[in-house]
């Protein structure tokens, strides 16, 4: 309560012009008191009107009052200062560079509390009081403090602009409406505001709808993030379990192989040592025989010689050399080769896993419209090369593995399980996911432009591995006479302008595959809407016997 009393005193003994404690206070005839310098400065601005008023109650005085210092009030203020009364408002009450200042305050100005559109002035709470107390001023339009009040004044007539010219789409004053805007479609600013307010509400509804739609998209993306995280966690857990099991199996197999090799080593070393001992015993026996024969050869007793020689010359059956050469080192070489083969197969399997992982693109983007012009298609162009390991032996690759031609002679390709053996076909090295576009330039009797899963059969007859003749590939067959589309052995005739260049557009996540005839313009030949369950590979091939298509070429174009 004491603090509240101090605040009341502070307000009572402050000058409502400078908002500081009264200095040399002077009292007007109406009873309000001000610093003499403050009220004199205020009246100096009213000299032209010859009418002087009280800033608080607006009471007018004529002539200008002559003020004297109110000694009692001055002494009271000095006495209150000694009790700890502080006059200056807090710094945050004063107007800064970014604030709207009160137009009435002199000296250091306070922040404006409201702006009056009729007075074209801004007021702090103190100087706004007349607008609250005076009935005529209560009708004025008060708004939040604004630095742009002068923009409401007509620069030509110095009047408040309360009209709006719809013809020229600008705010005007009343004098403008009967002057240079005469005959124009003019309305009051309030009426135009009402009309624009309705438009604003419509705009806000559109914005709010977009916000709701976007928030739904954000929620979907968040759900996708959570789903990806769950899937990734599950895959990591599963792969960790599998690799742990593989490591355990490899460790066990390594131990078994080592044990088997050591057992084989002991067995064979024991056998060889046994043979070695046998040979050493045989050497000892032979040396003994040789010594006895040598001794017998020196005897002079012919009868003894003839009687002893037969028994001494008889030798035991020698150990065959073939037994000596049977050293089982080939077993260890074969075991080493077998282990190396296991390593190579494991490396191939791991490499396939790596390709599958790096070639798979997780698409979490929002649905996108399909391209319309070739320039838009080319934005999704991919650098694609052909994989020599998949090429039929009658196909010759060139131009950095982007061009293929049908030859009459077999090409010297090494054996590879991915090679097509029954159809003159070849697949791309790169897997295709996401949104992709490429073009094929062809010549000759015809070509098949296709996409296929990697697990398409490479051998086994026409139906199993031919592009479009199974459920693992989609193909557009291009002839000089026209086009056919083929999928899962179902052939669909396709009409469209013949062109030596075919464009292919793939939106993997959306399940869209489109073929275009490319010339001066792009013409859609055939469109597929399906669900792709694996990464795809671009394919080029030839529809039939190689003799007919010998010399035909197809090239994956470089697009810029």
Protein Blocks (a to p, Z undefined) as FASTA:
>chain_A
ZZmmmmmmmmmmpcfklopacehiaddfkopacdfklmmmmmmmmmmnopacdfklopac
dddddddddfklmmmmmmmmmnopafbdcfklpccfkbccdfkbgcjadddfbdcfklop
acdfklmmmmmmpmklmmpccddddfklmmmpcfklopacfbdcfklopaddfklmmmmm
goiacddfklmmmmmmmmmmmmmmmmmmmmmmmmmmmmmmmmmmmmmmmmmmmmmmmmmm
mmmmmmmmmmmmmmmmmmmmmmmmmmmmmmmmmmmmmmmmmmmmmmmmmmmmmmmmmpcb
fklmmmmmmmmmpccddddfklmmmccklmmmmmmmmmmmmmmmmmmmmmmmmmmmmmpc
cdfbdcddddfbfklmmmmpccddddfklpcfkbcceehilaccddfbdcdddddfkbcf
kbccdddfbdcehjdddddddedjbdcdddddfklcfbhijklmgghiackbccddddfk
bccddeehiacddeddddfbdcddddfknopacdddddfbccdfbdcddddfbdcddddd
dfbdfklmgoiacdddddZZ
